């Protein structure tokens, strides 16, 4: 079991991540991989798409291109 403090993200880190997520190479490369995988799937024109654990929402614009999007960030606290 994880300690309770390990389950939450530091607010300063979250803010920093949100500020760079649209331009940092790692996030951009990850989105490119995600797009390539989704492009290879035989999805219907307006697929139902769900992201669980969306964090700052950096992938949402990409995912919305594939259909009707639902996103959530679970919280066990």
PDB file of N, CA, C and O in Angstrom:
ATOM      1  N   UNK A   1       0.847  -1.190   0.000  1.00  0.00           N
ATOM      2  CA  UNK A   1       0.000   0.000   0.000  1.00  0.00           C
ATOM      3  C   UNK A   1       0.886   1.244   0.000  1.00  0.00           C
ATOM      4  O   UNK A   1       1.909   1.299   0.682  1.00  0.00           O
ATOM      5  N   UNK A   2       0.476   2.222  -0.767  1.00  0.00           N
ATOM      6  CA  UNK A   2       1.229   3.475  -0.850  1.00  0.00           C
ATOM      7  C   UNK A   2       0.928   4.355   0.354  1.00  0.00           C
ATOM      8  O   UNK A   2      -0.207   4.382   0.829  1.00  0.00           O
ATOM      9  N   UNK A   3       1.929   5.077   0.855  1.00  0.00           N
ATOM     10  CA  UNK A   3       1.650   6.054   1.919  1.00  0.00           C
ATOM     11  C   UNK A   3       0.735   7.155   1.387  1.00  0.00           C
ATOM     12  O   UNK A   3       0.792   7.495   0.205  1.00  0.00           O
ATOM     13  N   UNK A   4      -0.094   7.705   2.245  1.00  0.00           N
ATOM     14  CA  UNK A   4      -1.087   8.707   1.830  1.00  0.00           C
ATOM     15  C   UNK A   4      -0.449   9.890   1.111  1.00  0.00           C
ATOM     16  O   UNK A   4      -1.014  10.386   0.136  1.00  0.00           O
ATOM     17  N   UNK A   5       0.715  10.356   1.568  1.00  0.00           N
ATOM     18  CA  UNK A   5       1.334  11.525   0.938  1.00  0.00           C
ATOM     19  C   UNK A   5       1.908  11.203  -0.442  1.00  0.00           C
ATOM     20  O   UNK A   5       2.174  12.120  -1.219  1.00  0.00           O
ATOM     21  N   UNK A   6       2.103   9.932  -0.764  1.00  0.00           N
ATOM     22  CA  UNK A   6       2.608   9.554  -2.080  1.00  0.00           C
ATOM     23  C   UNK A   6       1.506   9.560  -3.133  1.00  0.00           C
ATOM     24  O   UNK A   6       1.794   9.504  -4.328  1.00  0.00           O
ATOM     25  N   UNK A   7       0.258   9.627  -2.707  1.00  0.00           N
ATOM     26  CA  UNK A   7      -0.864   9.580  -3.640  1.00  0.00           C
ATOM     27  C   UNK A   7      -1.276  10.949  -4.159  1.00  0.00           C
ATOM     28  O   UNK A   7      -2.131  11.040  -5.040  1.00  0.00           O
ATOM     29  N   UNK A   8      -0.691  12.001  -3.639  1.00  0.00           N
ATOM     30  CA  UNK A   8      -1.065  13.341  -4.088  1.00  0.00           C
ATOM     31  C   UNK A   8       0.133  14.009  -4.764  1.00  0.00           C
ATOM     32  O   UNK A   8       1.285  13.742  -4.423  1.00  0.00           O
ATOM     33  N   UNK A   9      -0.160  14.868  -5.713  1.00  0.00           N
ATOM     34  CA  UNK A   9       0.881  15.578  -6.432  1.00  0.00           C
ATOM     35  C   UNK A   9       1.085  16.949  -5.803  1.00  0.00           C
ATOM     36  O   UNK A   9       0.123  17.629  -5.448  1.00  0.00           O
ATOM     37  N   UNK A  10       2.316  17.337  -5.673  1.00  0.00           N
ATOM     38  CA  UNK A  10       2.652  18.656  -5.157  1.00  0.00           C
ATOM     39  C   UNK A  10       2.070  19.720  -6.090  1.00  0.00           C
ATOM     40  O   UNK A  10       2.246  19.645  -7.307  1.00  0.00           O
ATOM     41  N   UNK A  11       1.390  20.695  -5.529  1.00  0.00           N
ATOM     42  CA  UNK A  11       0.715  21.727  -6.327  1.00  0.00           C
ATOM     43  C   UNK A  11       1.691  22.507  -7.207  1.00  0.00           C
ATOM     44  O   UNK A  11       1.360  22.849  -8.342  1.00  0.00           O
ATOM     45  N   UNK A  12       2.888  22.792  -6.697  1.00  0.00           N
ATOM     46  CA  UNK A  12       3.870  23.538  -7.485  1.00  0.00           C
ATOM     47  C   UNK A  12       4.323  22.720  -8.696  1.00  0.00           C
ATOM     48  O   UNK A  12       4.501  23.265  -9.785  1.00  0.00           O
ATOM     49  N   UNK A  13       4.509  21.413  -8.505  1.00  0.00           N
ATOM     50  CA  UNK A  13       4.901  20.549  -9.621  1.00  0.00           C
ATOM     51  C   UNK A  13       3.780  20.466 -10.654  1.00  0.00           C
ATOM     52  O   UNK A  13       4.041  20.506 -11.856  1.00  0.00           O
ATOM     53  N   UNK A  14       2.558  20.353 -10.202  1.00  0.00           N
ATOM     54  CA  UNK A  14       1.400  20.296 -11.103  1.00  0.00           C
ATOM     55  C   UNK A  14       1.343  21.558 -11.963  1.00  0.00           C
ATOM     56  O   UNK A  14       1.141  21.474 -13.175  1.00  0.00           O
ATOM     57  N   UNK A  15       1.517  22.713 -11.349  1.00  0.00           N
ATOM     58  CA  UNK A  15       1.491  23.985 -12.072  1.00  0.00           C
ATOM     59  C   UNK A  15       2.608  24.043 -13.103  1.00  0.00           C
ATOM     60  O   UNK A  15       2.393  24.463 -14.240  1.00  0.00           O
ATOM     61  N   UNK A  16       3.806  23.617 -12.699  1.00  0.00           N
ATOM     62  CA  UNK A  16       4.942  23.620 -13.619  1.00  0.00           C
ATOM     63  C   UNK A  16       4.687  22.678 -14.798  1.00  0.00           C
ATOM     64  O   UNK A  16       4.966  23.029 -15.945  1.00  0.00           O
ATOM     65  N   UNK A  17       4.164  21.501 -14.523  1.00  0.00           N
ATOM     66  CA  UNK A  17       3.881  20.545 -15.584  1.00  0.00           C
ATOM     67  C   UNK A  17       2.840  21.106 -16.551  1.00  0.00           C
ATOM     68  O   UNK A  17       2.985  20.966 -17.766  1.00  0.00           O
ATOM     69  N   UNK A  18       1.802  21.733 -16.026  1.00  0.00           N
ATOM     70  CA  UNK A  18       0.753  22.307 -16.875  1.00  0.00           C
ATOM     71  C   UNK A  18       1.312  23.397 -17.785  1.00  0.00           C
ATOM     72  O   UNK A  18       0.844  23.563 -18.911  1.00  0.00           O
ATOM     73  N   UNK A  19       2.308  24.141 -17.306  1.00  0.00           N
ATOM     74  CA  UNK A  19       2.881  25.234 -18.093  1.00  0.00           C
ATOM     75  C   UNK A  19       3.732  24.742 -19.257  1.00  0.00           C
ATOM     76  O   UNK A  19       3.817  25.420 -20.280  1.00  0.00           O
ATOM     77  N   UNK A  20       4.364  23.576 -19.125  1.00  0.00           N
ATOM     78  CA  UNK A  20       5.273  23.100 -20.174  1.00  0.00           C
ATOM     79  C   UNK A  20       4.716  21.937 -20.990  1.00  0.00           C
ATOM     80  O   UNK A  20       5.320  21.538 -21.985  1.00  0.00           O
ATOM     81  N   UNK A  21       3.584  21.395 -20.586  1.00  0.00           N
ATOM     82  CA  UNK A  21       3.071  20.185 -21.217  1.00  0.00           C
ATOM     83  C   UNK A  21       2.779  20.353 -22.705  1.00  0.00           C
ATOM     84  O   UNK A  21       2.855  19.374 -23.447  1.00  0.00           O
ATOM     85  N   UNK A  22       2.456  21.527 -23.155  1.00  0.00           N
ATOM     86  CA  UNK A  22       2.135  21.711 -24.574  1.00  0.00           C
ATOM     87  C   UNK A  22       3.371  21.849 -25.453  1.00  0.00           C
ATOM     88  O   UNK A  22       3.252  21.781 -26.676  1.00  0.00           O
ATOM     89  N   UNK A  23       4.561  22.041 -24.871  1.00  0.00           N
ATOM     90  CA  UNK A  23       5.742  22.260 -25.703  1.00  0.00           C
ATOM     91  C   UNK A  23       6.956  21.400 -25.353  1.00  0.00           C
ATOM     92  O   UNK A  23       7.882  21.311 -26.159  1.00  0.00           O
ATOM     93  N   UNK A  24       6.983  20.770 -24.187  1.00  0.00           N
ATOM     94  CA  UNK A  24       8.133  19.952 -23.796  1.00  0.00           C
ATOM     95  C   UNK A  24       8.230  18.729 -24.705  1.00  0.00           C
ATOM     96  O   UNK A  24       7.211  18.131 -25.052  1.00  0.00           O
ATOM     97  N   UNK A  25       9.449  18.356 -25.090  1.00  0.00           N
ATOM     98  CA  UNK A  25       9.654  17.273 -26.054  1.00  0.00           C
ATOM     99  C   UNK A  25       9.035  15.961 -25.594  1.00  0.00           C
ATOM    100  O   UNK A  25       8.482  15.234 -26.418  1.00  0.00           O
ATOM    101  N   UNK A  26       9.108  15.636 -24.316  1.00  0.00           N
ATOM    102  CA  UNK A  26       8.605  14.347 -23.834  1.00  0.00           C
ATOM    103  C   UNK A  26       7.094  14.258 -24.011  1.00  0.00           C
ATOM    104  O   UNK A  26       6.578  13.251 -24.495  1.00  0.00           O
ATOM    105  N   UNK A  27       6.392  15.306 -23.622  1.00  0.00           N
ATOM    106  CA  UNK A  27       4.935  15.309 -23.768  1.00  0.00           C
ATOM    107  C   UNK A  27       4.535  15.309 -25.240  1.00  0.00           C
ATOM    108  O   UNK A  27       3.594  14.618 -25.631  1.00  0.00           O
ATOM    109  N   UNK A  28       5.251  16.086 -26.059  1.00  0.00           N
ATOM    110  CA  UNK A  28       4.948  16.141 -27.495  1.00  0.00           C
ATOM    111  C   UNK A  28       5.171  14.776 -28.147  1.00  0.00           C
ATOM    112  O   UNK A  28       4.361  14.338 -28.964  1.00  0.00           O
ATOM    113  N   UNK A  29       6.260  14.110 -27.790  1.00  0.00           N
ATOM    114  CA  UNK A  29       6.536  12.784 -28.348  1.00  0.00           C
ATOM    115  C   UNK A  29       5.488  11.774 -27.893  1.00  0.00           C
ATOM    116  O   UNK A  29       5.055  10.928 -28.675  1.00  0.00           O
ATOM    117  N   UNK A  30       5.090  11.860 -26.655  1.00  0.00           N
ATOM    118  CA  UNK A  30       4.068  10.947 -26.137  1.00  0.00           C
ATOM    119  C   UNK A  30       2.738  11.134 -26.870  1.00  0.00           C
ATOM    120  O   UNK A  30       2.060  10.161 -27.199  1.00  0.00           O
ATOM    121  N   UNK A  31       2.373  12.393 -27.123  1.00  0.00           N
ATOM    122  CA  UNK A  31       1.141  12.649 -27.877  1.00  0.00           C
ATOM    123  C   UNK A  31       1.254  12.137 -29.312  1.00  0.00           C
ATOM    124  O   UNK A  31       0.275  11.633 -29.863  1.00  0.00           O
ATOM    125  N   UNK A  32       2.435  12.257 -29.925  1.00  0.00           N
ATOM    126  CA  UNK A  32       2.634  11.749 -31.286  1.00  0.00           C
ATOM    127  C   UNK A  32       2.477  10.229 -31.322  1.00  0.00           C
ATOM    128  O   UNK A  32       1.879   9.689 -32.253  1.00  0.00           O
ATOM    129  N   UNK A  33       3.005   9.547 -30.325  1.00  0.00           N
ATOM    130  CA  UNK A  33       2.852   8.089 -30.242  1.00  0.00           C
ATOM    131  C   UNK A  33       1.387   7.732 -30.050  1.00  0.00           C
ATOM    132  O   UNK A  33       0.875   6.821 -30.702  1.00  0.00           O
ATOM    133  N   UNK A  34       0.717   8.441 -29.166  1.00  0.00           N
ATOM    134  CA  UNK A  34      -0.704   8.184 -28.916  1.00  0.00           C
ATOM    135  C   UNK A  34      -1.521   8.390 -30.195  1.00  0.00           C
ATOM    136  O   UNK A  34      -2.402   7.588 -30.504  1.00  0.00           O
ATOM    137  N   UNK A  35      -1.232   9.450 -30.929  1.00  0.00           N
ATOM    138  CA  UNK A  35      -1.947   9.717 -32.184  1.00  0.00           C
ATOM    139  C   UNK A  35      -1.686   8.611 -33.202  1.00  0.00           C
ATOM    140  O   UNK A  35      -2.607   8.189 -33.902  1.00  0.00           O
ATOM    141  N   UNK A  36      -0.452   8.138 -33.295  1.00  0.00           N
ATOM    142  CA  UNK A  36      -0.127   7.065 -34.240  1.00  0.00           C
ATOM    143  C   UNK A  36      -0.879   5.783 -33.894  1.00  0.00           C
ATOM    144  O   UNK A  36      -1.375   5.093 -34.785  1.00  0.00           O
ATOM    145  N   UNK A  37      -0.963   5.467 -32.616  1.00  0.00           N
ATOM    146  CA  UNK A  37      -1.694   4.273 -32.186  1.00  0.00           C
ATOM    147  C   UNK A  37      -3.177   4.420 -32.502  1.00  0.00           C
ATOM    148  O   UNK A  37      -3.792   3.500 -33.042  1.00  0.00           O
ATOM    149  N   UNK A  38      -3.747   5.565 -32.170  1.00  0.00           N
ATOM    150  CA  UNK A  38      -5.175   5.779 -32.426  1.00  0.00           C
ATOM    151  C   UNK A  38      -5.483   5.815 -33.920  1.00  0.00           C
ATOM    152  O   UNK A  38      -6.523   5.316 -34.350  1.00  0.00           O
ATOM    153  N   UNK A  39      -4.591   6.400 -34.710  1.00  0.00           N
ATOM    154  CA  UNK A  39      -4.790   6.438 -36.164  1.00  0.00           C
ATOM    155  C   UNK A  39      -4.793   5.035 -36.770  1.00  0.00           C
ATOM    156  O   UNK A  39      -5.445   4.799 -37.787  1.00  0.00           O
ATOM    157  N   UNK A  40      -4.072   4.111 -36.153  1.00  0.00           N
ATOM    158  CA  UNK A  40      -3.982   2.745 -36.670  1.00  0.00           C
ATOM    159  C   UNK A  40      -5.193   1.894 -36.305  1.00  0.00           C
ATOM    160  O   UNK A  40      -5.371   0.811 -36.863  1.00  0.00           O
ATOM    161  N   UNK A  41      -6.019   2.355 -35.393  1.00  0.00           N
ATOM    162  CA  UNK A  41      -7.196   1.597 -34.972  1.00  0.00           C
ATOM    163  C   UNK A  41      -8.374   1.867 -35.900  1.00  0.00           C
ATOM    164  O   UNK A  41      -8.522   2.983 -36.400  1.00  0.00           O
ATOM    165  N   UNK A  42      -9.210   0.868 -36.137  1.00  0.00           N
ATOM    166  CA  UNK A  42     -10.398   1.071 -36.976  1.00  0.00           C
ATOM    167  C   UNK A  42     -11.546   1.688 -36.166  1.00  0.00           C
ATOM    168  O   UNK A  42     -12.576   1.048 -35.952  1.00  0.00           O
ATOM    169  N   UNK A  43     -11.362   2.913 -35.729  1.00  0.00           N
ATOM    170  CA  UNK A  43     -12.370   3.584 -34.904  1.00  0.00           C
ATOM    171  C   UNK A  43     -13.491   4.149 -35.770  1.00  0.00           C
ATOM    172  O   UNK A  43     -13.242   4.597 -36.889  1.00  0.00           O
ATOM    173  N   UNK A  44     -14.719   4.132 -35.263  1.00  0.00           N
ATOM    174  CA  UNK A  44     -15.801   4.805 -35.991  1.00  0.00           C
ATOM    175  C   UNK A  44     -15.561   6.315 -36.006  1.00  0.00           C
ATOM    176  O   UNK A  44     -14.765   6.830 -35.220  1.00  0.00           O
ATOM    177  N   UNK A  45     -16.239   7.006 -36.887  1.00  0.00           N
ATOM    178  CA  UNK A  45     -16.037   8.451 -37.054  1.00  0.00           C
ATOM    179  C   UNK A  45     -16.223   9.224 -35.751  1.00  0.00           C
ATOM    180  O   UNK A  45     -15.462  10.152 -35.478  1.00  0.00           O
ATOM    181  N   UNK A  46     -17.198   8.869 -34.957  1.00  0.00           N
ATOM    182  CA  UNK A  46     -17.425   9.566 -33.686  1.00  0.00           C
ATOM    183  C   UNK A  46     -17.368   8.547 -32.552  1.00  0.00           C
ATOM    184  O   UNK A  46     -18.381   8.263 -31.912  1.00  0.00           O
ATOM    185  N   UNK A  47     -16.188   8.006 -32.310  1.00  0.00           N
ATOM    186  CA  UNK A  47     -15.992   7.009 -31.260  1.00  0.00           C
ATOM    187  C   UNK A  47     -16.217   7.638 -29.886  1.00  0.00           C
ATOM    188  O   UNK A  47     -16.088   8.851 -29.720  1.00  0.00           O
ATOM    189  N   UNK A  48     -16.550   6.814 -28.921  1.00  0.00           N
ATOM    190  CA  UNK A  48     -16.576   7.254 -27.526  1.00  0.00           C
ATOM    191  C   UNK A  48     -15.164   7.095 -26.989  1.00  0.00           C
ATOM    192  O   UNK A  48     -14.612   5.995 -26.994  1.00  0.00           O
ATOM    193  N   UNK A  49     -14.581   8.193 -26.526  1.00  0.00           N
ATOM    194  CA  UNK A  49     -13.201   8.202 -26.052  1.00  0.00           C
ATOM    195  C   UNK A  49     -13.200   8.626 -24.594  1.00  0.00           C
ATOM    196  O   UNK A  49     -13.845   9.608 -24.228  1.00  0.00           O
ATOM    197  N   UNK A  50     -12.475   7.884 -23.759  1.00  0.00           N
ATOM    198  CA  UNK A  50     -12.406   8.226 -22.340  1.00  0.00           C
ATOM    199  C   UNK A  50     -10.961   8.197 -21.881  1.00  0.00           C
ATOM    200  O   UNK A  50     -10.235   7.237 -22.142  1.00  0.00           O
ATOM    201  N   UNK A  51     -10.551   9.244 -21.203  1.00  0.00           N
ATOM    202  CA  UNK A  51      -9.237   9.268 -20.571  1.00  0.00           C
ATOM    203  C   UNK A  51      -9.452   9.299 -19.067  1.00  0.00           C
ATOM    204  O   UNK A  51     -10.059  10.224 -18.528  1.00  0.00           O
ATOM    205  N   UNK A  52      -8.947   8.282 -18.411  1.00  0.00           N
ATOM    206  CA  UNK A  52      -9.002   8.208 -16.951  1.00  0.00           C
ATOM    207  C   UNK A  52      -7.611   8.539 -16.443  1.00  0.00           C
ATOM    208  O   UNK A  52      -6.633   7.890 -16.814  1.00  0.00           O
ATOM    209  N   UNK A  53      -7.529   9.543 -15.599  1.00  0.00           N
ATOM    210  CA  UNK A  53      -6.238  10.009 -15.122  1.00  0.00           C
ATOM    211  C   UNK A  53      -5.696  11.090 -16.035  1.00  0.00           C
ATOM    212  O   UNK A  53      -4.534  11.039 -16.439  1.00  0.00           O
ATOM    213  N   UNK A  54      -6.531  12.073 -16.365  1.00  0.00           N
ATOM    214  CA  UNK A  54      -6.174  13.080 -17.365  1.00  0.00           C
ATOM    215  C   UNK A  54      -5.249  14.169 -16.837  1.00  0.00           C
ATOM    216  O   UNK A  54      -4.760  14.985 -17.618  1.00  0.00           O
ATOM    217  N   UNK A  55      -4.999  14.202 -15.547  1.00  0.00           N
ATOM    218  CA  UNK A  55      -4.047  15.171 -15.000  1.00  0.00           C
ATOM    219  C   UNK A  55      -4.373  16.594 -15.389  1.00  0.00           C
ATOM    220  O   UNK A  55      -5.449  17.103 -15.075  1.00  0.00           O
ATOM    221  N   UNK A  56      -3.443  17.238 -16.074  1.00  0.00           N
ATOM    222  CA  UNK A  56      -3.621  18.635 -16.473  1.00  0.00           C
ATOM    223  C   UNK A  56      -4.489  18.786 -17.716  1.00  0.00           C
ATOM    224  O   UNK A  56      -4.841  19.904 -18.091  1.00  0.00           O
ATOM    225  N   UNK A  57      -4.832  17.687 -18.351  1.00  0.00           N
ATOM    226  CA  UNK A  57      -5.659  17.742 -19.559  1.00  0.00           C
ATOM    227  C   UNK A  57      -4.872  17.927 -20.838  1.00  0.00           C
ATOM    228  O   UNK A  57      -5.444  18.274 -21.871  1.00  0.00           O
ATOM    229  N   UNK A  58      -3.581  17.702 -20.788  1.00  0.00           N
ATOM    230  CA  UNK A  58      -2.729  17.922 -21.950  1.00  0.00           C
ATOM    231  C   UNK A  58      -3.046  17.082 -23.173  1.00  0.00           C
ATOM    232  O   UNK A  58      -2.714  17.476 -24.290  1.00  0.00           O
ATOM    233  N   UNK A  59      -3.682  15.931 -22.987  1.00  0.00           N
ATOM    234  CA  UNK A  59      -4.015  15.064 -24.126  1.00  0.00           C
ATOM    235  C   UNK A  59      -5.420  15.288 -24.661  1.00  0.00           C
ATOM    236  O   UNK A  59      -5.787  14.696 -25.676  1.00  0.00           O
ATOM    237  N   UNK A  60      -6.203  16.112 -24.019  1.00  0.00           N
ATOM    238  CA  UNK A  60      -7.621  16.203 -24.350  1.00  0.00           C
ATOM    239  C   UNK A  60      -7.891  16.746 -25.750  1.00  0.00           C
ATOM    240  O   UNK A  60      -8.790  16.251 -26.431  1.00  0.00           O
ATOM    241  N   UNK A  61      -7.148  17.736 -26.191  1.00  0.00           N
ATOM    242  CA  UNK A  61      -7.363  18.275 -27.544  1.00  0.00           C
ATOM    243  C   UNK A  61      -7.095  17.201 -28.592  1.00  0.00           C
ATOM    244  O   UNK A  61      -7.843  17.075 -29.561  1.00  0.00           O
ATOM    245  N   UNK A  62      -6.042  16.435 -28.401  1.00  0.00           N
ATOM    246  CA  UNK A  62      -5.736  15.341 -29.319  1.00  0.00           C
ATOM    247  C   UNK A  62      -6.846  14.302 -29.298  1.00  0.00           C
ATOM    248  O   UNK A  62      -7.336  13.901 -30.353  1.00  0.00           O
ATOM    249  N   UNK A  63      -7.244  13.865 -28.122  1.00  0.00           N
ATOM    250  CA  UNK A  63      -8.253  12.813 -28.007  1.00  0.00           C
ATOM    251  C   UNK A  63      -9.604  13.246 -28.561  1.00  0.00           C
ATOM    252  O   UNK A  63     -10.346  12.419 -29.089  1.00  0.00           O
ATOM    253  N   UNK A  64      -9.930  14.517 -28.449  1.00  0.00           N
ATOM    254  CA  UNK A  64     -11.217  15.020 -28.937  1.00  0.00           C
ATOM    255  C   UNK A  64     -11.336  14.892 -30.456  1.00  0.00           C
ATOM    256  O   UNK A  64     -12.447  14.865 -30.984  1.00  0.00           O
ATOM    257  N   UNK A  65     -10.222  14.814 -31.153  1.00  0.00           N
ATOM    258  CA  UNK A  65     -10.264  14.631 -32.612  1.00  0.00           C
ATOM    259  C   UNK A  65     -10.845  13.279 -33.003  1.00  0.00           C
ATOM    260  O   UNK A  65     -11.291  13.097 -34.136  1.00  0.00           O
ATOM    261  N   UNK A  66     -10.843  12.334 -32.072  1.00  0.00           N
ATOM    262  CA  UNK A  66     -11.265  10.968 -32.388  1.00  0.00           C
ATOM    263  C   UNK A  66     -12.711  10.684 -32.021  1.00  0.00           C
ATOM    264  O   UNK A  66     -13.218   9.606 -32.333  1.00  0.00           O
ATOM    265  N   UNK A  67     -13.383  11.609 -31.375  1.00  0.00           N
ATOM    266  CA  UNK A  67     -14.789  11.362 -31.064  1.00  0.00           C
ATOM    267  C   UNK A  67     -15.277  12.126 -29.858  1.00  0.00           C
ATOM    268  O   UNK A  67     -14.744  13.176 -29.500  1.00  0.00           O
ATOM    269  N   UNK A  68     -16.296  11.580 -29.246  1.00  0.00           N
ATOM    270  CA  UNK A  68     -16.908  12.199 -28.059  1.00  0.00           C
ATOM    271  C   UNK A  68     -16.053  11.861 -26.849  1.00  0.00           C
ATOM    272  O   UNK A  68     -15.845  10.692 -26.524  1.00  0.00           O
ATOM    273  N   UNK A  69     -15.571  12.883 -26.198  1.00  0.00           N
ATOM    274  CA  UNK A  69     -14.570  12.716 -25.149  1.00  0.00           C
ATOM    275  C   UNK A  69     -15.168  12.877 -23.761  1.00  0.00           C
ATOM    276  O   UNK A  69     -15.960  13.784 -23.503  1.00  0.00           O
ATOM    277  N   UNK A  70     -14.772  11.977 -22.879  1.00  0.00           N
ATOM    278  CA  UNK A  70     -15.052  12.079 -21.447  1.00  0.00           C
ATOM    279  C   UNK A  70     -13.712  11.918 -20.747  1.00  0.00           C
ATOM    280  O   UNK A  70     -12.945  11.013 -21.076  1.00  0.00           O
ATOM    281  N   UNK A  71     -13.428  12.779 -19.794  1.00  0.00           N
ATOM    282  CA  UNK A  71     -12.166  12.695 -19.064  1.00  0.00           C
ATOM    283  C   UNK A  71     -12.436  12.845 -17.577  1.00  0.00           C
ATOM    284  O   UNK A  71     -13.324  13.590 -17.163  1.00  0.00           O
ATOM    285  N   UNK A  72     -11.660  12.128 -16.786  1.00  0.00           N
ATOM    286  CA  UNK A  72     -11.810  12.244 -15.334  1.00  0.00           C
ATOM    287  C   UNK A  72     -10.473  12.005 -14.660  1.00  0.00           C
ATOM    288  O   UNK A  72      -9.580  11.360 -15.209  1.00  0.00           O
ATOM    289  N   UNK A  73     -10.364  12.527 -13.488  1.00  0.00           N
ATOM    290  CA  UNK A  73      -9.186  12.344 -12.656  1.00  0.00           C
ATOM    291  C   UNK A  73      -9.661  11.717 -11.354  1.00  0.00           C
ATOM    292  O   UNK A  73     -10.203  12.417 -10.499  1.00  0.00           O
ATOM    293  N   UNK A  74      -9.467  10.411 -11.187  1.00  0.00           N
ATOM    294  CA  UNK A  74      -9.949   9.759  -9.965  1.00  0.00           C
ATOM    295  C   UNK A  74      -9.209  10.270  -8.729  1.00  0.00           C
ATOM    296  O   UNK A  74      -8.045  10.664  -8.801  1.00  0.00           O
ATOM    297  N   UNK A  75      -9.894  10.256  -7.624  1.00  0.00           N
ATOM    298  CA  UNK A  75      -9.326  10.704  -6.357  1.00  0.00           C
ATOM    299  C   UNK A  75      -9.834   9.778  -5.262  1.00  0.00           C
ATOM    300  O   UNK A  75     -11.032   9.727  -4.981  1.00  0.00           O
ATOM    301  N   UNK A  76      -8.914   9.049  -4.650  1.00  0.00           N
ATOM    302  CA  UNK A  76      -9.296   8.097  -3.617  1.00  0.00           C
ATOM    303  C   UNK A  76      -9.426   8.729  -2.238  1.00  0.00           C
ATOM    304  O   UNK A  76      -9.824   8.055  -1.288  1.00  0.00           O
ATOM    305  N   UNK A  77      -9.099  10.008  -2.111  1.00  0.00           N
ATOM    306  CA  UNK A  77      -9.136  10.628  -0.783  1.00  0.00           C
ATOM    307  C   UNK A  77     -10.522  11.067  -0.400  1.00  0.00           C
ATOM    308  O   UNK A  77     -10.720  11.607   0.689  1.00  0.00           O
TER     309      UNK A  77
END
